[in-house]
Amino acid sequence: MEADAIEVTTAQGKSRPATLAGYDHHTGFGLLRAMLPLDANPIELGVSATLGLREPVMVAPYGGRESASLAYVVSKRQFTGSWEYLLDNAIFTAPATLEWTGSALINCEGKLVGIGSLLVRDSIAEDVPLPGNMFVPIDLVKPILADLIEKGRRSGASRPWLGMATESVQGHLFVTRVSEEAPANTAGIRRGDIIVGVGADKVTAHAELYQKLWSLGPAGIEVPLKVLQGASVKEIKVRSIDRMEYFRVKPTL
């Protein structure tokens, strides 16, 4: 989102300038618009919901055929990130590849079913050590693609965003980072604090925190947090914002 310049490089090694046409914080999908013809045929979108466990897939990163690798779908489950991010049905594959960033996940029909997002240590299940990769299902982009092309973002109300990263350790949500000048920072939340609850509801894991936060209303809603600071629990009200207001898109031309 905050790139100073964007280029798209074809399989023939030709680079074309591009701009950011759209971005979606819910999924992490970005959409680029090439400023010159790419002379390439688009891959067809598949149906990620039909991917089965142990189904073989191809991971196709930048670099063409030589860089592609084979993997298997080892799980499809909820994924939560420390940066106020949640996917209900992320795709996990193994063995792991180091060429995962933005890679195409392609099914046996040669269709696109996911986009590479992360290298993970527990691809099969949480706390089961098997390195692999997490892919964002392509089904999530289909309902918002027209909006991204036309308006640069999805339609509808934006989720409330606080601007803090947390880590779940033994049933406690520790604040590990607070974005400068973000709502959480302005309200007085600091690294090392422990998020105890949202309103009257106790939270002990990322999913609980995000679901309660997003259920309060759209961006701009005041979020009542219970925060353990030192030896005392404080009630801190955080005025949320639309994340797009914080991450300003830079011009790329």
Secondary structure, DSSP 8 states (H G I E B T S, - for coil): ---S-EEEE-TTS-EEEEEEEEE-TTT--EEEEESS--------B--GGG--TT-EEEEE-TT-GGG-EEEEEEEEEEEEETTTEEEEEEEEEES--S--TT-EEE-TTS-EEEEEEEEESBSSBTTB-B-EEEEEEGGGTTTTHHHHHHHSS-SS----B--EEEEEETTEEEEEEE-TTSHHHHHT--TT-EEEEETTEE--SHHHHHHHHHHT-STT-EEEEEEEETTEEEEEEEE-B-HHHHS------
